[in-house]
Structures are given as structure tokens and as C-alpha cells.
Amino acid sequence: MKISLAWLRDHLAGDTPAEELARCLTKVGMNVELREAVGNDESWDVDVTSNRPDALNHRGLAREAVAAGCGTLRPLEASLAESPIAAADLARLEVVDTAGCPRYCARVIRGVRVGPSPVWLAERLAACGVRPINNVVDATNYVLLDVGHPLHAFDLRFLAGSTVRVRKAAAGERMTTLDGVERELVPDDVVIADAEKAVALAGIMGGADSEIRDDTTDVLLESAYFDPLAVRRTARRLGLVTEASHRFERGADRTMARQAVDLAAELIVRLAGGEVARGVLDSAPMLPPARQIELDPEQLCTFAGCEIPPSFVLRVLAALGCDPRPGSDGMRCSVPSWRVDLELPQDLYEEVLRHWGFDRVPSVLPEAATAPGKRLGTWPVTDQARDALVHTGLAEAVTYSFITSELDAATAGSPLADRGAAVLLDNPLSARMAVMRRSLLGGLAEAAAGNLRRGAERVLLGEVGRVFFGTGQRPREEERLAVAMAGRQGGWDRSAETDFLDLKGTLEAVLEPLGIEALSWRPTDAPVLAVGSGAGVFAGDQLVGIAGRLAESVSSLVDCPQALWVAEIDLGHVGARTVPTVRPLPRFPAVVADLTVRHARAVAYAELVAAVRAAAPDWLEAVQPVVQFKGAGVAADEVKTTLRLVYRLAERSLTQDEVNAAHFALMEELGRRLPVSFQ
């Protein structure tokens, strides 16, 4: 906001140097960012925060300077002579929308002569970045910048029926504003109308039909208080930002409406002549009582963490207009009408501390009696899972627990996500955060897709987090682990795209430190996975997870540019491994024997290995895949799988005869368990 130094001094008694004034304002949060010479004056650019509409004028800044110790505040008075003719005989006021306009004041001035403003007024407006127009309009702008209350002047002859009616706009109603743009109104808009049509957008901009012209003689001067929400809604819809809307949106001073119209009327008569009709048209002359706030000086010192003299507190609050008086718990303050931001004792604490100086408040940690924390039973598992993700080479992701309803519905087809209804938020921050997730796959897929769209050649992401299900009054929470992979995963000697085996190997490496080693993988169809690519992860007969390529329906929702392989594991079936198990190195050599099995393609590798282990002696140490052959000499619905069997005893060396006998017995038992033949 731009202000004039000379204008600011008009409100201050004393001769405080300009440098001291700028320093005081900056100290209390009204940062003077630029000082520029304008003739015999200075133009200052002051940064006023959005919660301080009372400081968007010279008097408000002068009040802050006085509270900071720069002189005293001059009284603000209007010396206004009225004519015998009553304003009520010349114009009629009717406020229909009292919610949108709690107070409307108007004065009537007759016999004005519109012309250029005097040099002193034009220079002051120019120093504040306002273009001079004519003496009547400039007078309203002057009062706006002086005391902070917006006003508007109507040419009374163009108000049909000499009537001012504050109402809601009619559907489809149109009006042309001062900028020459015809605007279509909606029923939520608050307008100033005459007996026939809308003539101004309340709190935003006047209409071209009733503007002040060179031949204007009779003026109706408006000074009102409009609802901030109503002004903001209309201004945003129309894309209009004016000096008036900037202040009304933040909260104007309802009490100042009467004083501002008097000040403007006096200035118009002084600049343009004419006479002011007797009385004010005022829709709400009875004002609500001032808010009362109790302030306890001891609580203030506790809050600040340092001693602040009561005399300083009294001086600052009095200078800010809070009228501190003795109260039941220390002092009672009457909140001035222009301070719409003061509601709680803590607000007054902030006012005192602004002027005391935040840099004088010691940095001390607050004292608090807290109970010792308690670790949840699931924490050891989730901690180990996060470590396993990182040790396997994945980057840990932390995504939001809230997702869109569309993404929740798309990922709810997972067997792990259909365990309860979605938990909807009553008041979501946005539509993208409307539902608490039932699966980690949605958020993790969004993160992976975002990396791929930004040029990442490969993605290796993992996440450990909670999912939520609506099951009664309180949602149920479950711990999950998820993995997302895409792109070229190999090193210098392998540049193939990610496939299911990459995902499977990574997931097994992650789960092995958690104590989940005896996993089996079985074909599983899930809507969240592409048809034919999904597998269920089983621990025994218990489904603990799913893995596969993300379905196109989900990929399109997250705008993923290529195939994404994902997996999700329910950690509720995992117990924490508090003590790692260590096996000594074997003392005796192993005997290795290969076994080539011809079997139907429908027999999964996991099923084959499980049958081999069930048929083998206890001293079968490992079953390893060697090669799988499909082609010449093998039926189209069959496959040949070569397994390497590792036999070893802990207490002695095995003989070849023992191994051969066990190996042939295994083949015989395996043939009884599965429809297989041997090479």
C-alpha cells in the first residue's frame, strides 16, 4: 500500500523524524519497503498483512506509530453545516438484504460544481498511486485513503424515484459498471438499485449510468458496511479487484460508516460548493456493543515467557484503542470497531508482543508434564519393513492417506481392499482428498507415474502405511507394504523392461528379512491388476498379498505413461523378528542332483516345488530352478522344468548311493502326487 508521509503527519502530533517513523512502523510489522521522493513529500510503500484492514489507511498506520512511541494521535472531527431541507425529503433508502448490508448510510449534497481537484489533493492522491478524476470523486477517494472506509457518489438525478434500494440481484439482471463492461448478475450478488434497476455492485464498483458527470449538481453520497463474504464471492466471480472490494473483503469498520460520510460531505462542500441536506439516511443507527476481552497480565507474561511491565501493556492497548480498564481477572478491554481481528485474549497478547518486540522474547522451551510414550504393537513390524525396503534398493515413498473417490473405487477391487466400506471425509480439503485409502496402490501409483512423466528412466518405490475401512463407528486400520516398479531395471549387461520376475524377486528380497520365506505364488485375478498378469502371494493357505501389472483402468486415472508393476502385502500376518536367527556354515559337502520334469503348463512352479519338498527326505537342503523349456519336442500345453536339488546332512557326508536312492524315491512319490513324467 502506498501512503504519503505528509498525510501521515497530519494525524500525528509531534515532530518525529521520517526515519524514526519508518523504523517504528517496520518494528511492529508494518514494513516500510520503499521510500520515494514526490515533490516536497515522500511516498512510502508499506506492506500490510491481510488480517489488518484497519491499517490500510493513513489514520490506521498513524495509530500503529503512536502505539510504537511516535507522538500522539490527533482527534478526527468533521465540522459540517447542514441546510434546513431534510435528506429524507430528497431521497429514500430501503435495505432489503440486511444480511448482505448490515448498515447503509447516505447523505444528500445539492448544488455542487464538478471540476478539477486542487493541486494539494491531486498530489496526495498521486503519491498514493490514485489517479485524480474530479473534485467529488477525489473527495471520496481521499476519505478512503485517510480513514480506510470506501464511499461512492451517485448523481441523484439518475436514481429513478430518488430511491436507493439494497437487494439481491435478480436472475439474468445486467448492469454496466464504471469500467464500461456490461456484466450479468446472479442472485447471490448484492447490488445497490434505484426504483427500477441495479446501479452499483455493492462494495465493489459503481454503475456507469449513475456516475458523477461534469454537469452533476446533486449528489447522493454512500457510506455502508457490506458482508465480507458476499463482496468476496461476487468480486471473485467477476474478476474485479478494486480499492473498495480489497477492504470490504477483509472487514470494514461498521461504526466508521457514519463518520466517513460526514468527512466526505464536508470535503465535497469545501472543494465543490453546495449544501448538505439535514440528517443522514441510516439503516442501522443502533450499533452492537463492543466485544469485551479479559486480559490477565500474569497469563500474558507466562505466554510470553518474560516479564512485561503492566504500564507498557496499558500504554500499548490504550494507544490501539482497546480502552483497558480494571476487570475481574486483571483488565477488561473493549475491542475497537475497526479491529475485526481481535477475538481472544491471545490476540491481545500478540498486540502487546508486537510492540514489545518479538526479538526481546527469550527462546525457551515450554514446560509441560507429559506421560511417557508407548510404542504400538505394530511398530516393530513396520520399522523392519521400512528398513527392508531401503536395504533392497527401493526409495521409500510417503503418500497421503486421502485419495480421490475414483481412485479408491478403482483400487478397491484388490482382494486386500474389499474388507470394508470406504471412509468418506465430511469436510475434505479438496476433491482429491475425499476418501481415506483402502489400498496403498493408488497413491503409490500416482507417485510412480509422476516420476515417469518427468523423465525418470526407472522407478523403484516402496511404502509402508495404513489403510482404512469403515466398519462401524470407528474405522479399522491395517498396516500394509506396497511396491511399484517400472522402466529399465537392469545394469550394464541387462536393459530389459521390468517384468513380473523383477517384481517377484524384489518382493521376496523385501519379505525375507521379515521372516516370510515360505511363500507361494498362485495365479489370481483382481480388477486392480491387468488380466493374466496377477498373482496371489500366499503364506501357507493364507492370502497375504497380490502382485502383477497395474490394470489400464487404474493407470489411466494416474496418467502413467508405461506399464507399472505393483504389489501389496498385508503386514497383519507378519510377526516382528526381534532376534535374528543365525545358521552355522555347513561342515560337510552337499550332493547336487538335477531333475527334469515334463508337466502341464497349468502346474505352477510353486506347486511343483511344494510337491518336491513334500516328497523329499528331511535332508533336502534346497530346490533351485535351472531352466524351463517350451518348444520342439514338447507339447503345446506342456513344459519341461529342470530343478537342481541340493542334498546335505549336518553330521556327516552323504554317499552317492544314499543320494541316488533318495532321488529315485522322490521321483516315484512326485509321480504319485502330480501328473508328471521325467527325462
Secondary structure, DSSP 8 states (H G I E B T S, - for coil): -EEEHHHHHHTEES---HHHHHHHHHHTT-EEEEEEEETTEEEEEEE--TT-GGGSSHHHHHHHHHHTTS-EE--------EEEEEGGGT-EEEES-TTT-SEEEEEEEES-------HHHHHHHHHTT-----HHHHHHHHHHHHHS---EEEEGGGSGGGEEEEEE--TT-EEEBTTS-EEE--TT-EEEE-SSSEEEETTTEEBGGG---TT---EEEEEEE--HHHHHHHHHHHT---HHHHHHTT---TTHHHHHHHHHHHHHHHHH--EEEES-EES--S-----EEEE-HHHHHHHHTS---HHHHHHHHHHTT---EEETTEEEEE--TT-TT--SHHHHHHHHHHHH-GGGS---------------TTHHHHHHHHHHHHHTT-EE----SEE-HHHHHHHTTSTTT-SSB-EE-SS-SSGGG-EE-S-SHHHHHHHHHHHHHTT-SEEEEEEEEEEEEB-SSS-EEEEEEEEEEEEB---TT---B--HHHHHHHHHHHHGGGT--SEEEEE---TTB-TTT-EEEEETTEEEEEEEEB-HHHHHHHT-SS--EEEEEEGGG-----S-------SS--EEEEEEEEEETTS-HHHHHHHHHHHS-TTEEEEEEEEEE-STTS-TTEEEEEEEEEE--SSS---HHHHHHHHHHHHHHHHHHSS-EE-
